[in-house]
Every structure is written in structure tokens, then in C-alpha cells.
Amino acid sequence: MINIDIINMLYILSAILFIFGLKMLSNQKTARKGNMVSAIGMLFAIIGALVSNNVLQWQWIALGIIAGSIVGAVASRIVAMTAMPEMVALFNGFGGAASLLVGWVEYQKYYSEGTLNQATIFSLLIIIITILIGGITFTGSIIAWGKLSGKIPSKPIKYTGQQIVNFSLLVLLIIGTLLFAPFRDLQIIGSYPLLGIIIVLSCILGITFVIPIGGGDMPVVISLLNSFSGMAASAAGFVISNNVLVVAGALVGSSGIILTTIMCKAMNRKLSNVLFSGFGSGTSSKKNAGFKGEANPISIEDAYLILEAASNVLIVPGYGMAVAQAQHAVQELAAQLEANGAEVNFAIHPVAGRMPGHMNVLLAEANVPYEKLKEMDDVNPTIENVDVVIVIGANDVVNPAARTDKDSPIYGMPVINVDKARTVIVMKRSLNPGFAGIDNPLFFNENTRMLFGDAKKSTQGLVAEFKG
């Protein structure tokens, strides 16, 4: 058996690499190296766990490694970049389920050995907290996956007394958790039935917690559930006395909370408003209702003439670009514009897409230089000097109603002020509202031209015009 000091040193080294890797992930230029550093840290953590005396049956370890490797390899090959938010939601859910099972197995060990009375109250509380958070994370993430993938309606699902139901479930779980440890050998209902009740209620709470949240708030929900999965993993680390799992889970949990706070700030909303307001539950108005003017459609040929004369172009991508898989065509259009003498930049809103950083990842995949990706606060002060803004699949993050319409659900949310540019070309299939279900008066502005159709085909058409 390896000396415990050596194992702890491996765990400490892993924790250091995790911290440095996480820090490097905060910068686009060092993100890839940060991912590699974190992977090396995980390798050391796995080695430390495998050489410890906690591994009793190697065949199950080998089976888990093989199964996980197959799933990871297949996912990396077949999952499209557009489906990354859904995959992240599923992985969060699997992390929660794993923590739930770890807590359950640890309790089963006490139960089967008949040592429940010898277990400390703290140990059993940690076990039940691990199970509780894991259950909420698992089912909540499954609902988030369903909303993102279209399997479940993206609009909030609300019913009378919903908050009372959620609060009641939470109170019951707190009571069950407090009763679980002191009454672990209770003969009336037995501790195992109480454990089963807590598992079922936590899974139900995960469902009822997420279904009233609208699709437009899914980026915040994804980061929050990611934090939950980290907290569950950290609690699982306490359960099995694994220091590196405690540290890694705490890092994921804290970084998820920080990211959630950043996302809420970007939307100018409190977390409580995101979770309980039912954003996007209202029905959208009829096309062009409440807005003066008519939409001005434009052909690819006319759009080319506008772009050909521009000296300054700003591209604002959204989820529609991801759906159309147009990122490579957009990069090619940017190259053609630069060859024509125009300055081209990309404006990225913090909540663009359906996952934090979704647009950044897509554009990086298309080899768009990092320095051309500009944050909202960097482009808004000078956007009036931009000749042409091309909005590709974005909707809510460029909606001027956030500044002008006090009755709008997104009023007060910081947006990219594309309507202040000299000319705006919006690539969109129709005038229908975006994912949040809110109409956009930008489409009817005098300086806006609507280039209807598939974003990829429209972009490729513009590229062909430049080449022709």
C-alpha cells in the first residue's frame, strides 16, 4: 500500500493544478492550456485514488473507465456545437446523479453492516445533504436539457399555487434532513423509508424548480445547476473522505455561483427574479403589433452593395447562427470584408446563445481571432460610428425595447445598441420573436434591413457576391 503522505501530496498537487487551470480558463488565449493543466490535475487525482486502500474491486473501476471513455469519445464526435448547452445540462445532471448514488452507497454500507448507531450525526447529515443536492441537480438538469433541446416547451410551465408547492417541498426536505440523523434507528418508519422519501422529494423539487423558468433564462439556470453539481460533488468528497473531490467540487460550485452572478448582472436582474418571475410566460403580440412602421426586406444583392461600401462592420452573432451552423461562413464573410478594406469586429453579449460563452466557442471553432471578439461594454460607446451592423440570429440581446419600453419584460437589461448604428442588417428566417418570446421593434426601424432566410445560406450568398 502506498504511504498516505504520498497520496495526500498527489491530491495537493491536483488541487493546485485545478486552481491554476481554472484561472487560465478565464482568458481566451490561455483557455486551451488551462484545460490541459486541469486534465493533468485530474490524472494525478485519479492516480491518488487508485493507489489508495479505498479501491476494493478493480474490475468495477476498469469497467467505469471503459464506459466513461466510450461515452466521452462518442459525445465528442457526434454532438454538434449547437447542442453544447444540452450536453452541458446532461453532464450536470449525471454529476448530480453520481453524487446521489455515492451518498446512497455510503449509507447502504452503514445499514448493511449494522453500524448506523455508531455513525456520527455529522456523517449522516453529510450523506443526506449529498443525496438531496444530487437529486435536485439531476432532475433539474434533465428538465433544462428538455427545454434547451425542444423536448419540453421552452416557455415557463406555471400553475396555481406553484410557489407554495415548491416551498412546501423544501420545508419537508429540511425536516426530513434534520430528522434523518438523530432518528437513524427509528423503528416506526425506519431510516431507509425516510431516505427513500427524501430521494423522491428532492427529485420532484428539481423538476418543479426548473419548469417555471423560461427558455430565455436558461443560460443562468445552466450555470446555477453547474454550481449545484459542484456542491454535490464536494459533499460527496466529505462522504467518502476524499480531499481532492472536496476541493474540486468546491471550485466548481464557487465558480458556478460567480458565473451565475455575472449572468444576472448582464441581464440587470436578481437571481430571485430569474428563478421565480416566470420570464417569457406572457404570449407574444401579433407580428408588428405595437410598433410603428413596416419591416424593410432586402435581397442578398442589395445587402452586398451596402457592405461593399462600408469601412466599419460589426457582426453580432446569436443562437440562430449556431442553429444554422453558419460560424464558418461568417468567418469567411469577415475575411472578404477585410479584404475589401473594412474593419470587422464581433460583438458578444454575455448571455448570447443558450449557455455562457456559447458564441465565443462557436467563433473560436471557426478560427475567428480572439482580439476581434469585443464585449458589449466595449462596442456600445462607439457604435454610432459603425457603418453596418450585421445581426446573425440574435434577438433579445439587441432588442432596443430593453432601453425604451418600460412594459417590456427585459426593460433595464443591458443590450448591444445596434439600432444606433448607421445601418443594421438582420439575418433572420422571419419576424417571429426569439427564444424568450419577446417582439423586437428593431426589425421595424428605418435604418434596419431584414435579410430573410437561412443564416448560413444568406452569408454564403454574400460571400459569393464578394468573390464574384
C-alpha positions, 0 to 999 in steps of 0.5 A: 500500500502506498504511504498516505503522505504520498497520496495526500501530496498527489491530491495537493498537487491536483488541487493546485493544478485545478486552481491554476487551470481554472484561472487560465480558463478565464482568458481566451488565449490561455483557455486551451492550456488551462484545460490541459493543466486541469486534465493533468490535475485530474490524472494525478487525482485519479492516480491518488485514488487508485493507489489508495486502500479505498479501491476494493474491486478493480474490475468495477473501476476498469469497467467505469473507465471503459464506459466513461471513455466510450461515452466521452469519445462518442459525445465528442464526435457526434454532438454538434456545437449547437447542442453544447448547452444540452450536453452541458445540462446532461453532464450536470445532471449525471454529476448530480446523479453520481453524487446521489448514488455515492451518498446512497452507497455510503449509507447502504454500507452503514445499514448493511453492516449494522453500524448506523448507531455508531455513525456520527450525526455529522456523517449522516447529515453529510450523506443526506445533504449529498443525496438531496443536492444530487437529486435536485441537480439531476432532475433539474438538469434533465428538465433544462436539457428538455427545454434547451433541446425542444423536448419540453416547451421552452416557455415557463410551465406555471400553475396555481399555487406553484410557489407554495408547492415548491416551498412546501417541498423544501420545508419537508426536505429540511425536516426530513434532513434534520430528522434523518440523523438523530432518528437513524434507528427509528423503528416506526418508519425506519431510516431507509423509508425516510431516505427513500422519501427524501430521494423522491422529494428532492427529485420532484423539487428539481423538476418543479424548480426548473419548469417555471423558468423560461427558455430565455433564462436558461443560460443562468439556470445552466450555470446555477445547476453547474454550481449545484453539481459542484456542491454535490460533488464536494459533499460527496468528497466529505462522504467518502473522505476524499480531499481532492473531490472536496476541493474540486467540487468546491471550485466548481460550485464557487465558480458556478455561483460567480458565473451565475452572478455575472449572468444576472448582472448582464441581464440587470436582474436578481437571481430571485427574479430569474428563478421565480418571475416566470420570464417569457410566460406572457404570449407574444403580440401579433407580428408588428403589433405595437410598433410603428412602421413596416419591416424593410426586406432586402435581397442578398444583392442589395445587402452586398452593395451596402457592405461593399461600401462600408469601412466599419462592420460589426457582426453580432452573432446569436443562437440562430447562427449556431442553429444554422451552423453558419460560424464558418461562413461568417468567418469567411464573410469577415475575411472578404470584408477585410479584404475589401478594406473594412474593419470587422469586429464581433460583438458578444453579449454575455448571455448570447446563445443558450449557455455562457460563452456559447458564441465565443466557442462557436467563433473560436471553432471557426478560427475567428481571432480572439482580439476581434471578439469585443464585449458589449461594454466595449462596442456600445460607446462607439457604435454610432460610428459603425457603418453596418451592423450585421445581426446573425440570429440574435434577438433579445440581446439587441432588442432596443425595447430593453432601453425604451419600453418600460412594459417590456419584460427585459426593460433595464437589461443591458443590450448591444445598441445596434439600432444606433448604428448607421445601418443594421442588417438582420439575418433572420428566417422571419419576424417571429420573436426569439427564444424568450418570446419577446417582439423586437421593434428593431426589425421595424426601424428605418435604418434596419434591413431584414435579410430573410432566410437561412443564416448560413445560406444568406452569408454564403450568398454574400460571400459569393457576391464578394468573390464574384 
